[in-house]
Amino acid sequence: MEREDSPTPLPRWPLAPRLTRGQFLRGIAGVAAALVLPAADGRTSPAPMTTRPIPKSGEHLPVVGLGTWQTFDVGGGAGAREPLAEVLRLLFANGGSVVDSSPMYGRAEGVVGDLLATLGTRDKAFIATKVWTQGRRSGIRQMERSMELFKATTIDLMQIHNLVDWRTHLKTLRAWKEAGRIRYLGVTHYTPSAFDELMAVIEAEPVDFVQLPYSIAVRDAENRLLGLAADKGVAVLVNRPYEGGDLFGAVRGKPLPPWAADFDCASWGQFFLKFILGHPAVSCVIPGTSKPRHIADNAAAGKGRAPDENERRKMAALWQSL
């Protein structure tokens, strides 16, 4: 079995005072929702996806979103775009909202913008994209182009992609946030080798989000970075939760352990996502997919109970034994 991998409409609440770490973690601990798996025809129950507070504002974010790297880099033909429209529809129907993209992802920003307009669901999406270029003027041009592609006057989250010229762009993002052109700002990277630099930025700068790789197989973020993010009140988006789909190769043909049902887990995909969501510093996981059946299964990982620390240790031990 192969899975792609890059993660309820949100009201635009006014920003509240920053939560303390204790308030943040207590808020997460108190969140629970009944697990509701999508029906075969894509219908869903009204049960909500679990949400977690963005530490700097208190606004709640659904815990499973959608990445668009490779999967949304398609042409204008109906054959390529119709499944992606259904992916977006099912994301929102299952209570998700975060759609993450980048100018680096080819045509993905424009495809998302077109599909949201066609579906009439722009107000349901929490749009996260990135600036990925050198220089102030080039960064401004690129971000303005992203806004055009998304058909948006405000971007929910603008991130500095892989820390490219981050000092320059951070000044622009602060000004744009003050002016209301973006709601949140953040930094990203896709490899653990950059974690020291990510930590240095989080230590020194008041960013709202960090996006990083984390999975049951690649757990470097647990060493210090996730704890630092919680201490600094930085929301965490997780990319590469399936390691490019490689995790599924290790479990092909193997039955899900019966104890996975204890935390409302019904598939290996949910198992891998719930392991990540069991960490209290994680705000949202953004697996990428172009397949409607996968987005429905991914979203189900955001419903029901997340595993506690003892269960996460059991999950990690099982993974190590495979």
ZAMARGU-4260 file (C-alpha; in steps of 0.2 Angstrom, whole numbers, plus 5000, padded with zeros to 4 digits):
<rodrens>
0) 5000/5000/5000 | 5007/5017/4995 | 5002/5034/5003 | 5007/5051/4997 | 5015/5063/5010
5) 5021/5081/5008 | 4993/5089/5032 | 4926/5115/5051 | 4927/5132/5045 | 4937/5143/5056
10) 4930/5160/5062 | 4942/5174/5060 | 4942/5178/5079 | 4952/5193/5085 | 4969/5188/5092
15) 4968/5184/5111 | 4982/5186/5124 | 4996/5173/5122 | 4993/5157/5132 | 5006/5152/5145
20) 5013/5134/5142 | 5003/5127/5156 | 4987/5134/5149 | 4992/5128/5132 | 4995/5110/5137
25) 4980/5110/5149 | 4969/5115/5134 | 4976/5101/5123 | 4973/5089/5137 | 4955/5094/5139
30) 4951/5092/5120 | 4942/5075/5115 | 4929/5071/5102 | 4921/5054/5097 | 4929/5045/5082
35) 4918/5045/5067 | 4925/5037/5051 | 4919/5043/5034 | 4906/5032/5025 | 4912/5023/5009
40) 4903/5037/4999 | 4912/5051/5008 | 4898/5056/5019 | 4903/5061/5037 | 4894/5063/5053
45) 4894/5081/5061 | 4906/5075/5075 | 4920/5088/5075 | 4938/5086/5072 | 4949/5089/5087
50) 4956/5106/5088 | 4971/5114/5097 | 4974/5132/5102 | 4987/5142/5092 | 4998/5148/5107
55) 5000/5166/5102 | 4982/5169/5100 | 4971/5155/5107 | 4962/5153/5090 | 4958/5134/5088
60) 4966/5125/5073 | 4960/5107/5067 | 4974/5095/5070 | 4974/5087/5053 | 4977/5097/5037
65) 4983/5095/5019 | 5000/5097/5011 | 5001/5101/4992 | 5019/5097/4987 | 5019/5087/4971
70) 5001/5081/4973 | 4993/5098/4968 | 5006/5102/4955 | 4994/5098/4940 | 4988/5106/4924
75) 4970/5113/4921 | 4962/5097/4914 | 4946/5091/4923 | 4954/5073/4925 | 4968/5080/4935
80) 4958/5093/4945 | 4942/5084/4949 | 4950/5072/4962 | 4959/5087/4970 | 4943/5096/4972
85) 4935/5081/4981 | 4951/5080/4992 | 4947/5098/4997 | 4929/5095/4999 | 4932/5080/5011
90) 4945/5089/5021 | 4932/5103/5025 | 4918/5090/5027 | 4928/5081/5040 | 4932/5097/5050
95) 4949/5101/5043 | 4955/5118/5037 | 4974/5120/5035 | 4980/5119/5017 | 4999/5121/5016
100) 5008/5126/5000 | 5023/5136/4993 | 5029/5144/4977 | 5042/5130/4976 | 5027/5118/4973
105) 5025/5122/4955 | 5007/5126/4951 | 5000/5120/4968 | 4996/5138/4974 | 4986/5142/4959
110) 4977/5125/4958 | 4972/5127/4976 | 4966/5145/4973 | 4956/5140/4958 | 4948/5125/4967
115) 4943/5135/4982 | 4935/5148/4971 | 4925/5134/4961 | 4920/5125/4977 | 4915/5142/4985
120) 4925/5136/5001 | 4939/5150/5002 | 4931/5155/5019 | 4933/5137/5026 | 4952/5136/5022
125) 4966/5141/5034 | 4979/5145/5020 | 4997/5143/5024 | 5010/5146/5011 | 5028/5152/5010
130) 5041/5164/5004 | 5056/5156/4995 | 5068/5168/4987 | 5082/5179/4991 | 5080/5198/4994
135) 5067/5210/5001 | 5059/5215/4984 | 5059/5198/4977 | 5051/5191/4993 | 5037/5205/4992
140) 5034/5201/4973 | 5033/5182/4977 | 5021/5184/4991 | 5010/5196/4982 | 5009/5183/4968
145) 5004/5170/4980 | 4990/5181/4986 | 4984/5183/4968 | 4985/5164/4965 | 4975/5161/4981
150) 4963/5175/4976 | 4965/5182/4994 | 4968/5199/5002 | 4975/5191/5018 | 4985/5175/5020
155) 4982/5166/5036 | 5000/5160/5038 | 5015/5166/5029 | 5031/5155/5032 | 5049/5157/5027
160) 5053/5142/5017 | 5068/5132/5023 | 5074/5148/5031 | 5080/5155/5015 | 5085/5173/5018
165) 5075/5173/5034 | 5082/5189/5042 | 5077/5199/5027 | 5059/5191/5025 | 5055/5192/5044
170) 5056/5211/5044 | 5043/5211/5029 | 5032/5198/5038 | 5031/5208/5054 | 5026/5224/5044
175) 5013/5213/5034 | 5006/5206/5050 | 5005/5223/5057 | 4996/5229/5042 | 4984/5214/5042
180) 4990/5206/5025 | 4995/5191/5035 | 4988/5184/5051 | 5003/5173/5057 | 5021/5172/5052
185) 5032/5157/5054 | 5048/5147/5048 | 5050/5130/5040 | 5062/5116/5036 | 5061/5099/5029
190) 5076/5091/5037 | 5082/5087/5055 | 5100/5094/5050 | 5092/5111/5051 | 5085/5110/5068
195) 5099/5119/5077 | 5096/5134/5066 | 5077/5133/5068 | 5079/5133/5087 | 5091/5148/5086
200) 5077/5158/5076 | 5064/5152/5088 | 5075/5157/5103 | 5078/5175/5096 | 5063/5180/5086
205) 5044/5180/5090 | 5037/5169/5077 | 5020/5161/5078 | 5023/5145/5069 | 5037/5132/5065
210) 5035/5119/5052 | 5046/5103/5053 | 5048/5085/5049 | 5042/5072/5062 | 5036/5054/5061
215) 5036/5038/5071 | 5052/5034/5061 | 5061/5051/5062 | 5059/5058/5080 | 5074/5070/5081
220) 5061/5084/5084 | 5058/5077/5101 | 5075/5080/5108 | 5074/5098/5110 | 5064/5107/5097
225) 5046/5102/5101 | 5049/5107/5119 | 5057/5124/5114 | 5042/5127/5103 | 5030/5124/5118
230) 5041/5135/5130 | 5041/5149/5117 | 5022/5148/5113 | 5026/5143/5095 | 5013/5132/5085
235) 5020/5117/5076 | 5015/5111/5059 | 5022/5093/5055 | 5027/5089/5037 | 5033/5072/5031
240) 5022/5062/5043 | 5023/5046/5032 | 5041/5049/5026 | 5036/5051/5008 | 5025/5035/5010
245) 5040/5024/5016 | 5031/5020/5032 | 5018/5010/5023 | 5031/4998/5016 | 5036/4992/5033
250) 5018/4987/5038 | 5012/4980/5021 | 5002/4964/5025 | 5003/4966/5043 | 4988/4968/5054
255) 4985/4983/5065 | 4987/4979/5083 | 4971/4976/5092 | 4976/4989/5106 | 4976/5003/5093
260) 4957/5003/5095 | 4960/5009/5113 | 4964/5026/5106 | 4951/5026/5091 | 4963/5020/5078
265) 4957/5010/5063 | 4971/5010/5050 | 4990/5011/5049 | 4988/5029/5042 | 4979/5034/5057
270) 4991/5025/5068 | 5006/5035/5061 | 4996/5052/5062 | 4990/5048/5080 | 5007/5045/5086
275) 5012/5062/5080 | 4996/5070/5087 | 5000/5062/5104 | 5014/5074/5107 | 5006/5089/5115
280) 5017/5102/5107 | 5010/5097/5089 | 4997/5109/5083 | 4993/5101/5066 | 4999/5088/5054
285) 4999/5090/5035 | 5000/5074/5025 | 4999/5077/5007 | 4988/5067/4995 | 4978/5068/4979
290) 4967/5054/4983 | 4950/5056/4991 | 4950/5040/5001 | 4966/5045/5009 | 4961/5062/5015
295) 4946/5054/5023 | 4957/5042/5032 | 4969/5055/5037 | 4955/5066/5044 | 4949/5052/5054
300) 4965/5052/5064 | 4960/5069/5070 | 4944/5062/5078 | 4943/5052/5094 | 4957/5051/5108
305) 4975/5054/5104 | 4987/5041/5112 | 4994/5045/5129 | 5013/5044/5133 | 5013/5026/5138
310) 5003/5022/5122 | 5015/5032/5112 | 5030/5022/5119 | 5020/5006/5115 | 5018/5012/5097
315) 5036/5017/5095 | 5042/4999/5102 | 5030/4991/5089 | 5038/5001/5075 | 5055/4997/5081
320) 5051/4978/5081 | 5045/4978/5063
</rodrens>
